[in-house]
Amino acid sequence: MENTKSPRFGLEAHQVFWNERGSIVCACCHIPYPGSDTWVWERWEEITPEMMVEIDREGGNVACEGCGKEPRRTR
């Protein structure tokens, strides 16, 4: 699935976020407004490249639940 949307709220296209419930979204869809009640209460945060390496090492997969986009891996 290709994502043709632009990043929202001044975020970068490569950014991927998750919350404490395990929901994963890219910066182009379904991301709550940073600083909003939803952002704060659900504890949204960026999945950093370091986190991505650890997730890969453990055999996990990260993809946006909204569009299916997988972040680029830089190694």
C-alpha positions in Angstrom: 0.0 0.0 0.0 1.6 3.3 -1.0 1.0 6.4 1.1 0.6 9.5 -0.9 -0.5 11.8 1.9 1.8 14.5 3.3 3.0 14.5 6.9 0.7 16.3 9.3 1.4 19.0 11.9 4.9 19.8 10.6 6.2 16.3 11.2 8.6 14.5 8.8 7.4 11.7 6.5 9.9 9.2 7.9 8.5 9.5 11.5 6.5 6.7 13.0 4.7 6.9 16.4 3.2 4.5 18.9 1.2 4.8 22.0 1.1 2.9 25.3 -1.7 0.6 23.8 0.6 -0.5 21.0 -1.1 1.5 18.2 1.3 2.5 15.4 0.8 5.3 12.9 3.0 7.3 10.5 3.1 11.1 10.5 0.8 11.1 7.5 -2.4 9.6 8.9 -4.3 9.1 12.1 -1.7 10.8 14.3 -3.3 12.9 17.1 -2.3 16.5 17.3 0.9 16.7 19.4 0.2 18.1 22.8 -3.6 17.4 22.6 -5.4 15.5 25.4 -5.3 12.3 23.2 -1.6 12.7 22.6 -0.9 13.1 26.3 -3.3 10.6 27.8 -2.4 7.8 25.3 1.3 8.7 25.7 2.2 8.9 22.0 5.9 9.0 21.2 8.1 8.6 18.2 9.6 5.3 17.4 13.3 6.3 17.2 15.8 4.6 14.9 17.4 3.0 18.0 14.0 1.6 19.0 13.5 0.3 15.5 16.8 -1.6 15.6 15.7 -3.2 18.9 12.3 -4.1 17.5 14.0 -5.6 14.4 16.4 -7.6 16.6 13.5 -9.1 18.5 11.8 -10.1 15.2 9.0 -7.5 15.4 7.5 -5.5 12.5 6.5 -1.9 12.5 3.9 -0.6 10.0 1.3 2.1 10.1 -2.1 0.8 11.0 -3.7 3.5 8.8 -1.9 3.0 5.5 0.4 0.1 5.9 3.5 2.2 5.4 6.7 0.7 6.8 9.4 3.1 7.8 12.7 3.2 5.9 15.5 1.3 7.7 18.8 3.1 7.8 21.7 0.8 8.8 
